[in-house]
Amino acid sequence: MSATGAGASLRGWSGLSPQSTELPGFGNLTLAVDARSRPAGGGSGHATIQHEFFEPDGSWQGTVRIEVDVDCLRTDASARTAVVTGTVRSLTYTVPPGTPQPPVPSSGWHPETGFSFFLDGAGNGVAGGGSSDDGDGQARVGWSGVPDFNDPTAPPTTVKCAASAPGFYVIEGGYRLHARG
């Protein structure tokens, strides 16, 4: 992975699934990203990952939303892989009325998290196309996750500018990398 030149950007929104099609019972997992590289390295921008959960009868069970302040955008020379990392700004839960609110992290909890985007040679990663590490031709996204916020000694799950494994398929929407430099 090499540093991306200044002015590069990665933008998009997608629905994600742990399999190449929608997974019944998994809920709706979405990722939006708007990241830019900086002249001196690193990056800026914002990412949001959100997971809506549903009961087997289809009723909404709750939503977890993680807001991330981007601190790195990097890509390989072929523009087939991009990495976006950042610090977690907030983690929020929304639950149905009458449901107890889950515990939330302390105000000082801002671990590093990251996303990897596996794209085609033109810098695209869209549902039904793109690239993957296993040769199936479907765009993939990796997410490093977040540590246990109930354990203040839990280490972050990634470090700045580090890639994560491609654990999710892009099943809706997509991303576009505009690389410069």
N, C-alpha and C positions, 0 to 999 in steps of 0.2 A: 504494500500500500504506500503510495507516495503522496506527498502533500499536494493538495489541489491548488492551482493558481488563484490569485486574487480575482474576485468577481464571479467565481463559479457559484451555481445555485442548484438546489434540489427542491422541487416543489411537487406536491400532489396530495391525494387522499385515496385511501383504499379500504375495502372490506377485506378482512383476513380470516383464514381458517387453517387449522392444523392439517387438513387434507385438501386435495385439489378441488373439491366442491364444498358447498355448505355442509357443515356437520350438524345433524339434528341434536338438539340439547346443548350445544356449545354456546349459544347466544350470539350477539352481534359484537364482533371485535373490529374496531376501526382505528386507523392511524392517519393523522394529518401532519404534514411537515412543510415548513417553509424555512429552509436553511441557506445561508450564504457563507462563503469563505472570506477570510480577512487577509489583507496584504501581508501582515506579519505572521500569518499562520492562525490556526484555530478556526473559529467561526462564530456566527451569530444567527439569531432567528428563534423559532418556536416549533415545538412538536406537541401533539396531544394524542394520547392513546386512551381509548375508552372501551369498556366492556359492559354490555347490557346483558343481564341474566334473566331467564324466564323459567317459570314452573313448567312441568310436563303438560299442563293444560293450556299453556300459552300465555298465562298471566305474567305480567312484569314482576320480577323479584327484586331488582335493584340495578344500580349502575355504579361502576368504579371509573373515575376519570383522573388521569395523571397528566399534569401540565409540565413541560420540560423547557428550560432555557438552554438553547443550543450553545455549545462552546467549541465544537469542532465539526468541520466538514472536510472529508478526505475522499479521494477516489484513486483507483489504480489507473495506470497509463492508458488502458484500453477502454476506460469508461464503462466497464461491465460490472464493477462493484463500487458502491459508495458507502461510506460510514458517517453517521451523524451521532454525536454524543452530546450530553448536556446534563445539567443538574436538575433534579426534580424540584420544581417550584412549589407544587402542591399535589396532594392526593385527596380527592373528595369522594364521598359516597352519597348517593341519592337513593332513598328507599321509599316504598309505598307508605302512605299514612297509616299510623298505628304500629309500624314496625320499628323496633329499637334501632337507633343509630349505632353502627359499628364504631369502635374506637378509632380515633384519627391520630396521625403522627404528631410528635411534639413540634413546636414552631422552629426548632433548630434542625429538623430532619430534612436534608437536601442532598441525598446521595447522587452519585454519577450513574447514569443509565445510558444505554445506547441502542442504535438500530443499524442494521446492515441491509443494503438494498442490492439485489442481484438483478442486473439489467441486461438488455441486449446491447450490441456493439454501438448502437446509435444513442445510448443513454436513456432508453425507455424501459419501464417496467409496468406493464399493463395486464389486466385480467385477460387470460387466454393467450398471452404472448410473453415476450421477455426472455429471461434466462434463469437457469437454476444450476446448482452445483451437481445435481444428479442426472442431468441430461434430458429431463422430461419436457423442457422448453417452456415451462410455466414460470412466470415471475415469482420471486420469493422475497420475503423480508425476515430478518432475524431481529429479535428483541432480547436484550440482556436481562430484563426484568428489574425488580427493585428488591433490596434486602428487607428483612423482617423489621418493620418500624417499631415493634414492641420490644425489640432487643437493641439497646443503644450501642452494644459492642459488635453488632452484626456488620461485617464489612460490605462495602458496595459490591455489586455483581459485575462491574466492569470498571475500566479506567479510561480517562480521556483519550479519544481517537482510536479505541480498540474495537475490532470487529466482533460481531456475535454470529452464532450459527443460524442458518436460514430455516427457522422453525415453522414459518407460516407461508401459505400460498396466498397470492393476490387473487381474490375471487370477484372483485368489483373495483372499478376505478383504476388508478395507477399513478406513476411518478415519472418525472422528466428531469434529467440531469443536464444542465447547461455548463459544460466544463470550459474553463479558460486557462491559459497559462501553461 
